[in-house]
C-alpha cells in the first residue's frame, strides 16, 4: 500500500489520471526488465492505459453484468483504469462495493490488465483520492452509515485535521502472477494451498 499527501488543487480526475500513468509506467518498466531476463515471457502490456468510467462502461455493455463488462473492455484494450466506482449506475446499483469513508467515489478506480493465462480482467490496483470533509458525509449518508459520523477518524476528516491524500494498494502476488505468466497464486508465493 502507498499514500501521498496532496493539496485541494490535486483533487481532480486529471491529477488522479497522472498518478495512474506513473504507476502504469512502473509496470511497463518492470515488464521490460523481466522480459530482458526471461525473453520467452514476451511483452503483453500496451504502451498506454485506457481510462473508462463505470457509467461509460455501462453504456457500452448494458446487457452484461459487472464482471463481464470488465472482461470485455480489458480484453479490448489490455490495460484499463476503470474509474468512478461507488455511486449507483443507471440500473440503481454501483459497479462494485466501496467503503464510504475511504476513497472519494468520484475520484477513485481500479487498474486492470488483461490476463491471457486465465482469460480475465485482472485487478492489479485499487486506488483513489481519499475522501474530504464534504465527500465523506455525502457518501456515509448515501450508504445509511450516519452512525460513523461520531467516529474519531471521520470527525478528523470533517474538521480538516488530517491531510488530503491519494493512495492505493498494488497486489504484489497478482503482479508477479501477471508478469511471470502464472495461473495460480501458489506459483509465486510460499503458502499452503
N, C-alpha and C positions, 0 to 999 in steps of 0.2 A: 504494500500500500504506500501511497505518497500523498502529501498535502502541501499546498503552496499558498502563502498569503498573497492576496490581491487587493486592488483598490475598487471602489464603487464603479469607476470608469471601465473596469475589466469585466463587469457583469453583463456581457453581451455574447451573442452567438458567434460573432467574429473572433472574439478572444478565445472562446471555447474551441472553435474550429482550428485556430492557430496552434493551440496546445495539442489537439488531436493529431495535427500534421507532424508535430515534433515527435510524438510518440510513434507515429507510423514510420517516420524516417528512421527511428531507432530499430524498429522491426526490420526494415529493409536492410539496414547496415548489419544487423545480426544475421539475417539470412545470407547476405553476401559472404560473411566470414565463414559460416557453416558450409556453404556450397563450395567455397575455395578449399576448405579442408576435406570435405567429402563430396566430390563432384558428382557422384551418382545420384545425389539427392535432388539436384536441379532447382532452379528458381521457380517459385509459384506465386509470389506476390506481384500484383501490378505496380506500376510506378506511382500511381496516385490512389488515394482512398476516396470513395464517393460519399457524399453527405445526403441522407434521405430522412425526412421527418416521419414520425409514425402516421400522421394524417396523410401525407403523400403516399406512403406505402399502402395504407388502407384504400385510398382511391385507385391505386394501380391494381390491387388484387382484392376487391371487396368480397369475393366468393370464397377466399381461403381463410383458414384460421391463422392465428398469430405466428406460430412456428413455421407454417407453410409459407407465409409471406416472407419471413426472414430467409428461409431457404431459397426462395425464388430470386429475391433481389441480390443475395450474396452469391448465388451461383452465377448470376449475370455479370456482376462487377468484380467478384473475387475478394474485394475488401470494401467494407461499408461501415460508416458511422451512422447508426440509427439514433436519432435524437428526439427530444421532447417526449420522454417516457414518464407516464404517471397520470396525466389528465385523461378523462374519458374521450374516446373517439366517437364517430357518428353513431355507432351502434350502442353507445352508452357505457361501454366498458373500456378500461385503459388497455394499452397494448400489453403491459406487463406490470406486475406489482412493484411499487416503490414506497419506501418509508416517507412519511410526510415531513419528518424533521431532519432530513439528511440533505439530499440534493434538491435544488430548485427544479421542478418538473419542466420548466420552460428552457432550462439550461443544462440538460444532462444527456447522457446517451451511452450506447454500447459500441465498442469496436468489435466487428465480426469479420471473420475470414472464412472463405470457402474451404472446407476441409475435405479434400478429394478422397482421402482414405476412407472416410465414413459417409461421404455424400451429404454433408450437413453444413449449415451455418454454425460456425464455432466461435462462441463469445470469448474473446481474449481479455477484454477490459470493460468494466462498468465504471463510469466516472461522471463528474459534473461539477459545475459551480454550485457551492453549497448554499443552503437557504440563508436569507437575510431576515430582518425584522418583519417585513411585510409578507414574504412568501411563506414563511413558516406558519404564521397564523392562518393564512388563506388555505394552505394545504391541510393543516390539522383540522380546520373546520370542515373542509370537504370530506375528510375521512371520518368525521364524527369523533375525533380524538381530542376534544377540547380539554379533557382532564389532564393532558400533558402540559397545558399552559402553566401549571403550577410547579413543574419540574425545574430544578435549578439551571440545567443546561438551556432549556427553552427560554427561561427568563433572561439568561445572559445573552442569547441571540437577540431577543426582542429589545433589550435595553442597550444593544450595541457594545456589550462588554467583551465580546470575542471578536477577533479579526475576521474579515471576509476571506474566504478561501475557495480554492478549487482543489479537487483531489480525486483519487480513484484507486482501484486495485488492478493489478495485472496478474493473471493466473500463470504462475511460473510453470507448473506442470503442464498446463494446456499449451503454453508457448513451446515448451520442449517437445510435446507430442506433435504439434504442428510442424515445427522446424525439422524434426527428425523423422517425420512421416510415420509415426507410430499409431497403432489402432487402439491401444489400451493404456490407461494411465500407469498401470503396473510395469510398463516397459520403460518408464522414465523416472520413477521414484521408488525408493525402498519402502515397501509396506507389505502387509499381509492382505492378499486378495484371492 
